[in-house]
Amino acid sequence: MGLIFSETVLLDLTKKGMKREDAYRAVQSAAMKAWESHGGFSKVLRSHETARRALNDGELDELFELRNGLQSVDYIFQRVGVS
């Protein structure tokens, strides 16, 4: 479903200049629609008017790349002493 990327989308919308409250409402409404319809969060965002004003297809694709969220995993494990 992709809901794990909601924080990433929220932060990117605020970086694009959207007020945090507006970004939160947009992300929450899209997330609830995805949850209720058992659809994909990314797909819902692509048809969400508020999100689309700030994010194009390429930007959405990048936000939903799992590798971006995992890029610091090794560093984090080193910092906490897990090998």
C-alpha positions in Angstrom: 0.0 0.0 0.0 2.9 2.4 0.6 1.6 4.1 3.7 5.1 3.8 5.2 6.1 6.7 2.9 3.5 9.2 4.3 6.2 10.9 6.5 8.5 11.2 3.5 5.7 12.7 1.4 4.7 15.1 4.2 8.3 16.4 4.6 8.7 16.8 0.9 5.5 18.8 0.6 6.7 21.2 3.3 10.1 21.5 1.6 8.1 22.6 -1.6 6.6 25.4 0.4 3.3 24.0 1.5 2.2 24.9 5.0 2.7 21.9 7.4 -1.0 21.9 8.3 -2.0 21.8 4.6 0.5 19.1 3.8 -0.7 17.1 6.8 -4.3 17.3 5.6 -3.3 16.3 2.1 -1.3 13.3 3.2 -3.9 12.2 5.7 -6.8 12.3 3.3 -4.8 10.4 0.6 -3.6 7.9 3.2 -7.2 7.3 4.4 -8.5 6.9 0.9 -5.7 4.4 0.1 -6.4 2.5 3.4 -10.2 2.4 2.8 -10.0 1.4 -0.8 -7.1 -1.1 -0.2 -5.3 0.8 -3.0 -1.8 2.1 -3.3 -0.9 5.3 -1.5 1.2 6.4 -4.5 -1.7 5.9 -6.9 -4.0 7.9 -4.7 -1.5 10.7 -4.4 -1.2 10.9 -8.2 -4.8 11.8 -8.4 -4.8 14.1 -5.3 -5.2 17.7 -6.5 -3.3 19.3 -3.6 -0.4 16.8 -3.8 -0.2 17.1 -7.6 0.2 20.8 -7.4 3.5 20.3 -5.6 4.8 16.9 -6.8 5.1 15.5 -10.4 5.3 11.8 -11.3 9.1 11.7 -11.1 9.2 13.3 -7.7 6.6 10.9 -6.4 8.5 7.9 -7.9 11.6 9.1 -6.0 9.7 9.5 -2.7 8.5 5.9 -2.9 12.0 4.4 -3.5 12.7 2.1 -0.6 16.5 2.5 -1.1 16.2 6.1 0.1 14.9 5.1 3.5 17.5 2.4 3.9 20.6 4.3 2.8 21.8 4.9 6.4 21.0 1.5 7.9 24.6 0.3 8.1 25.7 3.6 9.7 22.8 3.4 12.3 23.7 -0.1 13.2 27.3 0.9 13.7 26.3 3.7 15.9 24.3 1.5 18.2 26.9 -1.2 18.3 25.2 -3.9 16.2 27.3 -5.7 13.7 
